């Protein structure tokens, strides 16, 4: 038996350190200096660097990178366990050098970038001297690459990019934009002339690329290779989202249970009401099932590859949005009017659940993908009746048992007497 649900004691000590570090240092910093890693103030930046050095001293910096790409090579399973902790705290991923969208961009730079590109962009991104955004989806085509129109044309020693991108998260404050064109992936500095960021939306930006010129060496990976790079990036991104969703669900669940024991209604604490108990029980089971599914998928990636685990990655992706929506709603309901305000994290969690079902590919696409891939493992039955059609199964059983019954008349007699179909 190879099943083992325990964590390596040495790594568990690391996780315990991470929990203490986040509680004692990261969470207070989040409230006093929100988004501290992006503060330009040198005093704040120096303190952030001190905290990040503690992470590096623990060997936990940029844990998402494989060893061959320059990271610690802990693998997806250990990364899942780490994200269960840091996903609870808004500023923690940045403190560990593991925040989106930089993680995915760093991964494809490390995997496909030239030595010059790594020196120019990878090292600053890893050190958080630069920040990046991923410019993929388009207004008319969503996330379907076959409908993309943004294109790059070579002109002398430059590429000229024209097109529009929609929902480029954090594009307004990024130093680098990873732009997916119909004929390749390009690294575009945000300050490049022709990059026009529309006023709305504020956080997930609409960007027009109008005659944007970048040098030829700003093509990342092979020409016409953008889809391969995007899949490499998005596959890992989806499982990372799921890992952190577990942490958010557990936070909502903790708040739900605490509230259930703290408020009274109709003469008893609300945790004694059966409808409240139902929400707690269903939330508990949903989180447990999601957690085991995510951990198993992470283990599969470690044992094989992101490509070979893509069915489970897709299934995890739409499952996490569903569980987050249900658990956060249950928590909001139990918190009552307080849960509808911005005075706790619950309202933002519940509001983010629909977005989770759209980001990195809508859930419906992933459901269709899972169904198609699962059905490849099956074959249609012959004739009118399914494999489990009982009359046919019974007839086949008698055929298989016939040698035994012929050799043992006493057993055959009993079988004949007690078989309804043969009376």
DASULNOR-V223110 format. One record per pair of residues at least 12 apart in sequence whose ideal C-beta (glycine too) atoms are under 6 Angstrom apart, sorted by the first residue. I is the first residue (numbers start at 1). J is the second residue. If there is no record, write none. Layout:
I/J  I/J
This chain:
18/85  19/85  22/89  22/92  25/51  26/89  26/91  26/92  26/95  27/89  30/90  30/91  36/48  37/94  37/128  51/95  55/96  59/72  60/96  61/97  62/97  62/126  63/79  64/79  64/98  64/103  69/110  70/110  75/302  76/298  76/301  76/302  77/298  77/299  77/302  80/243  80/294  80/295  80/298  83/243  83/244  84/246  84/247  87/244  87/247  88/247  88/251  101/133  101/134  101/169  102/125  102/132  104/233  104/237  105/132  105/178  106/125  108/229  108/232  108/233  109/122  112/220  112/221  130/175  131/174  131/175  132/174  132/176  133/168  133/170  133/171  133/174  133/177  134/178  135/165  135/168  135/177  135/179  136/180  137/166  137/167  138/165  138/166  139/164  139/166  143/361  145/227  148/182  149/163  150/163  150/181  151/181  151/182  152/181  152/183  152/186  157/216  158/213  158/215  159/214  160/211  160/213  161/209  161/212  162/209  163/209  164/208  165/207  166/206  167/204  168/205  168/207  169/204  171/205  171/207  172/197  172/205  174/190  177/190  180/226  180/230  183/224  184/219  184/223  184/226  185/220  185/221  185/226  185/229  186/218  186/219  187/218  187/220  188/214  192/212  194/210  194/211  194/212  195/212  196/208  234/360  235/306  235/313  237/360  238/313  238/317  238/360  239/313  242/294  242/316  242/320  245/320  245/324  246/291  248/349  249/287  249/323  249/324  249/327  252/327  252/328  252/331  252/349  253/283  255/331  256/331  256/334  259/334  259/335  260/276  260/334  279/330  283/327  283/330  286/323  290/323  293/316  294/316  297/309  297/312  297/316  311/370  311/373  314/366  314/369  314/370  315/370  317/366  318/363  318/366  318/367  321/353  321/356  321/357  321/363  324/353  324/356  325/353  328/349  328/350  329/350  331/346  332/346  332/350  394/421
